[in-house]
Amino acid sequence: MQYTIEVEMEEDGRWMAEVVEIPGVMAYGATQDEAVKKTESLALRVIAERI
């Protein structure tokens, strides 16, 4: 499965990453990489629960 992760920096300096195709799958991190890794992990858990 392929999915799109959108990343943006919040005004307070935190990074937020979100999987566009799976509503509610988003995570914050101190760095862009951390936010993406947390979001990927969450996406995998959500997909596993749906199976």
C-alpha positions as CSV (number, residue, x, y, z in Angstrom):
1,M,0.0,0.0,0.0
2,Q,1.3,3.4,-0.9
3,Y,0.3,6.5,1.1
4,T,1.2,10.2,1.2
5,I,2.7,11.8,4.2
6,E,2.3,15.6,4.5
7,V,4.7,17.4,6.8
8,E,4.6,20.9,8.2
9,M,6.2,22.9,10.9
10,E,3.8,24.4,13.5
11,E,4.2,27.9,14.8
12,D,5.7,26.6,18.1
13,G,8.5,24.8,16.2
14,R,7.1,21.3,16.4
15,W,6.7,19.2,13.3
16,M,3.4,17.6,12.4
17,A,3.1,14.7,9.9
18,E,-0.1,13.3,8.6
19,V,-1.1,10.4,6.3
20,V,-3.6,11.9,3.8
21,E,-5.3,8.6,2.9
22,I,-6.0,7.6,6.5
23,P,-8.0,10.2,8.5
24,G,-6.8,10.8,12.0
25,V,-3.3,9.4,11.4
26,M,-1.0,12.2,12.5
27,A,1.8,12.7,14.9
28,Y,4.1,15.4,16.2
29,G,7.8,15.3,16.7
30,A,10.7,17.6,17.7
31,T,12.2,17.1,14.2
32,Q,10.7,16.4,10.8
33,D,12.2,12.9,10.8
34,E,10.7,12.1,14.2
35,A,7.2,13.2,13.2
36,V,7.4,11.1,10.0
37,K,8.6,8.0,11.8
38,K,5.9,8.3,14.5
39,T,3.2,8.8,11.8
40,E,4.4,5.7,9.8
41,S,4.3,3.6,13.0
42,L,0.8,4.8,13.7
43,A,-0.3,4.2,10.2
44,L,0.9,0.6,10.3
45,R,-1.0,0.0,13.6
46,V,-4.2,1.4,12.1
47,I,-3.9,-0.7,9.0
48,A,-3.2,-3.9,11.1
49,E,-6.3,-3.2,13.2
50,R,-8.4,-2.9,10.1
51,I,-7.2,-6.2,8.7
